[in-house]
Amino acid sequence: MDFSRPFTDSPTAALLCFDFDGTLVDKPSDPYDIAQLESRLTHLRRRGAAWGINTGRSLLHTLEGLREHGFQSIPDFIIARESEIYHRTAERRWGPLGDWNLRCLDVHRHFYKSHAKFFKLLRRHLASDLKGARFIEDHSEPAGIVTNDEPLMERVVHWIEAHRTAWPDLSYHRNSIWLRFTHRNYNKGSALLEVRRLAGVGPEFTFVAGDNHNDFPMLHTEVAHGIACPANAIPEISSHVASLGGYVATLSATKGITAALEHFFYQDPSDWAGA
């Protein structure tokens, strides 16, 4: 597989897609564990696979994270902020993949304007009844929430769910004490489906792994047939993955994902010995 070109220009045998924090990496990551994971990714890439990261981080923050955790390999694609798709161009720079990002931007410009009344109601509720929950609104995060703890976020989500019927396009990405509002058509799952479409890869040759609430949209059989989570995944993710016949690792983060790759792609240890 020629990775001097954009990966969608080359035959792709399989897609591997990982959440980043808590899934692909730990806090802190062990350099040996990262090296073991990278050896599997390198071996699978030689067999025609392309791998990428699907994260709530921005593109820049993701690249910084790869350096921070000692990765030597560069992903073939990155889905940033749960919906923006980037890939390595022929010039070896990061650029948008197709016109997806432009469409996503246009939809969300309208989304934030059309949901102004909802956000006003929410801000009023946070100020009066949910002390310790703060509404985020700036150029990089037009509408989001951060709370002091996860039980408080549960209360916030309960209120949102009680009001969603009046706002059918309203959705959100949640990870621990952070929440980002979004249009229902744009999430980790729909973005990965677009990557799959452009790469010409079906769900039977797609692998995904995640650990938290915002990973749910990609942890479905219509998106991927290889589904996994590390041992540190939240209980809701672990039970969901198990219910689909996926792989629930007994090891956390990097080690668990390495074990998941071996489970799905290496039937015999000799397959990856020396990879």
N, C-alpha and C positions, 0 to 999 in steps of 0.2 A: 504494500500500500504506500503510495507516494504522498507523504505529508508535507512536501514542499508546496503542494497545491491545497486550496480549501478542501476539507475532507468530503464535502458533498460532490466534488468533481471526480472522486475516486470511488470504486466499488467498496461499499462498507458491508462487512459481513455481520456485524452486531454493534449495538449501541449500549454503552455502560454509562449510567447516570447516577451521581451521588449527591446527596445533601453534603454540606461541608462541615460546619461546626457540630460536634457531637456524633457525627457519622464517619466522615472520612478522617477527621482529626479529633484529638482530645485536647484537654487543657492540663498540663502541657503535653505535647506529643513526644513519644519516644523515638529518637532517630532510627533505631533498629527497626521498630514497627513500621515506620514510614518507608524504609528501604525495602522491607519485605513486601509491602503493598505495591510499591513501584515496580518490583521485579515481576509481579503477576500482571500488572497493567502493561508493562513493556512486552511481556510474552504474548498477551492477548492482542495487543496492537500489531505485533508481527503476524498474527493469524488473521488480521483484517478487521479487528474491532476498532471503534473510535470511542473515546471516553470523555466525559464532561462533568461539570459541577452544576448543581441546581440549588441555588441558595438565596436567602434573603439579603445577603450582602450586596453592595454595589460592585460593579466590575472592578474598580480600582481597589476596593477593600478586599475583594477575593484574591486578586493578584498579590496584594501585600500579605495576605494570609498564607498563600502557597510558599512565598519566600520565608515567612516567619517560621513555618513548620518544616522547612528544609526540603521541600520538593525539588527534585532535579528535572522531573518530567513536566511538560506543559500540556494542559488539556487541549483537546481538539475543539471543544465548544464550552461556553459558560452561559448558563441562564442566571442572570443577576436580578436581584429585587423580585424574585419569584416569577418574572414574566419577560424580561428583556433578554433577547438571544444575541450572543456574540460568537464569532469564530475567528480562527487565525486565517488571515487572508494570504494571497500569494506573496505579498510583500512581508509576511510574517509579522503583521500588526493585527491588533484586535479591531474588528469592525462588525457592524450589524449583519446578521444572516438574513438575506432577503429583505422584504419590506415589512416584516412582522413588527419591528420596533416602532415604525412610523404609524402603523395602524393602531398599535397599543397606545401610543401617545395621543392620537386623535380621539380615540374612544374615551380615554381618561380625562382629557380636557373637558369634554361634555359631561362625563360622569360626575366630576367634582362640582360643576356648576349646577347640574340638575338635582344634586343631592344636598344642596346648601341648607335647605330647611331641616333635613334629617340631622346634619352635623350641628346645627344650631340647637336643636332639641337635645342632642347628646351632650354638648358642652354645658348646657343648663343643668342637665341631670348630674353630670360629673361634679359640677361646682356645688350643688345643693345636697346630694345624697351619697356621693362616692369620693370622700376625701382621700387623697393619696393616689388618685388616678388623674393623669394629666393629658390633655388633648395636644397633639403635635400638629403644627401647621407652619410649614416653611417651604422654600422653593424645592428642596430635595424630598420632602415628605409632606405632601399637600393635606393629608388627613390620616392621622394615626393616633394611637394611645399608648402610654407607658404607665404601669402601675407600680406600687411599692412592693407588691408580692403577688404570687400566683392565685391565692384565694380571692384577692380583690379583682384580679383579671377574670376569674370565673363569674363574679357578680356582674362585671361589665358585659361579658359575653351573653349572660342570661338576659340582660336588658336589651342588647342588640337583637338577639333571636326573637324576643317578644315583639319587636317592632319591624322585623324584616318583611312581613307579608305585604306591607304598604309600599315596599321598595324592592320590587322583584329583581332588579339588576345589582342590588347591593350584595357584596361579599367582602371577605377580609382574610388576611393571612395572619395567623397567630403563632407566636413562638415564645413560650414562657411568659414574661411580663410585657412583651411587645406585641402590638397589633397594628397592621396596616390595612386600610380600606382599599378596595379594588372593585372593578367591574367583574361580575361573575364569570365572564368568558376568558379571563386572563389569570392564570395561576401556573403552578409548577407542572401540572398535568397537561394543560392545553399547550403550553410552550414546548414541552417535550414532544407532544404529538406533532407540532410543526417541524421540529428538528427531524423527527422520524420521517415525515412526509418528504422533506427535502433530501434526506439521505437515502430514501427508498428502502427503509427497513421496517419490517412488520413487528407486531408485539411479541411474536414467538422468538425473535432474536434481539429482544431488548431487556436489559437488566436495570433495576432501580433499587435504591436503598435510602432510607431516611429514618429519623428518630423522633420527630415532633409534629405538632398539629398541622403546621403549614406544609408538611410532606404528604398529607392524605390524598390530595388531588392526583399525585403521580403514582401512588401505591394502589393501582387497580389493574385488573387483568386486561382491560381494553387498552391500557397504556403499555404494559409490560407483562410478560409471562414469568420472568425471573424477578421475584420480589423478596426483599430482605430488610432486616433491621438489626442493629447491634443490641447487646444485652442492656445497654443504658437507655434504650428507647422508652418513652412514656408508656404506661400500661395500655392505653387506648391503641397506640400504634402496634405494640407487640401482639395484642389479641386480634387486631385487624389483619395483620400479616399472617398470623397462624390460621385464621379463618379462611384465608385464600390459598392455603397450602404452601405459603412462602417459607423462607428460612429465617427463624428467630435465633440469632447467634447466642452462644453462651458466654461470649467475650465482648467487651465493650469497644466502641468506637473503631479505631484503625484495625485492631486485631480481629474484631468481629466481622468487619467488612472483608478482610483478607480471607477469613474462613468461609464467608459467603461466596466469594469468587471461586474458591476451591470446590465448594459444594456444587455450584452450578456448572463450572467449566472444566473441572479436572476430576475425572472419575477415578483416576489412579494417581497417587503421589508422584509416580515416575513421570507423569505428564508435565509436571512443572519443576521437577528437579533440575537445578541449574538454570532456571528461567532468568 
